[in-house]
Amino acid sequence: RVEFARGAAAKSLSSPEARSRWSEAIDAIATSPLYGGLRLSPQFGLLPIGPDRASGLWEFWHVQSGDEPVRGTDGKLVMAESTGIVLVLIPGGTFWMGAQHSDPAGRHFDPQARDEEAPVHQVTLSAYFLSKYEMTQGQWTHFVGRNPSNFFAGGSGIGGRVATLIQPVEQVSWNDAAQALLRLGLQLPTEAQWERGARAGTDTRWSSGEDRDSLRGAANLADQAAAAAGIVWLDIKDWPELNDGWAAQAPVGSYLPNAFGMHDVHGNIWEWCRDGFDPAFYAKSPASEPLMDPSGVRTRVCRGGSLANAASFARSSSRNFSNPEASAYDTGVRPARQVAP
């Protein structure tokens, strides 16, 4: 970390290569219709790696977290065990957040919505960075120096599959995640940032569509792969025809991305958010940059569902919570970062 601190400014800002890459990115983002004229400044600790070919959104390498990501001939990133965090620049804008089960003619009607997902409300966010993938075991170990994961790299295989460092890190508490990310110049996303990134411009139950069949190939949920491995999660019965190929946590990027190029926002592992959990927060939420102060409540929000859950828990609006000191085999981290002025 000392070595990184000494060379970080040159590597990410002042070297000829860094200046060239930032100049290209700044001009391209300023003229992109996706970003509404955003004039980005060079961001300490990040280097542009170009736009995603499908989404058009710009992606950035967090240089302290591992090696620079490499694109294949198809333009898609090739994740390796040593690859660092990839941050997507999410455009600022206004979107509808939450879901409701009371008005079939109303916005975001969903019979599976729970009371804490209502009311549906408009939220405005400025541009921010959100990780394209869940944080990997390799990235966590590279910085923290230990791997807390239950399905750890090189361990006993589940369902005939052995984990590598590309699997998402889990068994990470909210407290540990917040501390480690702070030292990396990152943070947990707010609930609003998480949901905007997960929805990717959609108003459907999942970013893949309104029907759960749209999740085939796009999510790791409780399924027949788990049942065949001898796992007895109750939610396997919810969708008995599903076999997503992974009984355990899948390597990040194994499934189809959403329209923002984000992988695994539905299933695989729950992802901590910065907010404290308040079931009534949406009724009093600020319209701009909302955050439920975590210091005022006992529990913390996690989002996205996991490999042990039914598709209903992986809906874009679904909210869950846990104690900040708790760690679990199905809970991990998707880093975020504010745009520096």
Secondary structure, DSSP 8 states (H G I E B T S, - for coil): -HHHHHHHHIIIIISHHHHHHHHHHHHHHHH-TTTTT------TTEEEEEE-TTT--EEEEEGGGSB--EE-TTS-EE--TTB--EEEEE--EEEEE--BSS-TTSTTB-TT--GGG-S-EEEEE--EEEESS--BHHHHHHHHS----SS-TTS--BTTB---TTSB--S--HHHHHHHHHHTT-B---HHHHHHHHHTT--SSBTTBSSGGGGTTT-B-S-HHHHHTT---GGGGGSTT---S-SS---TT-S---TTS---SSBSSEEEEEEE--TTGGGT--SBS----GGGSS-EEEES--TTS-GGGGSTT-EEEE-TT---TTEE---EEE---
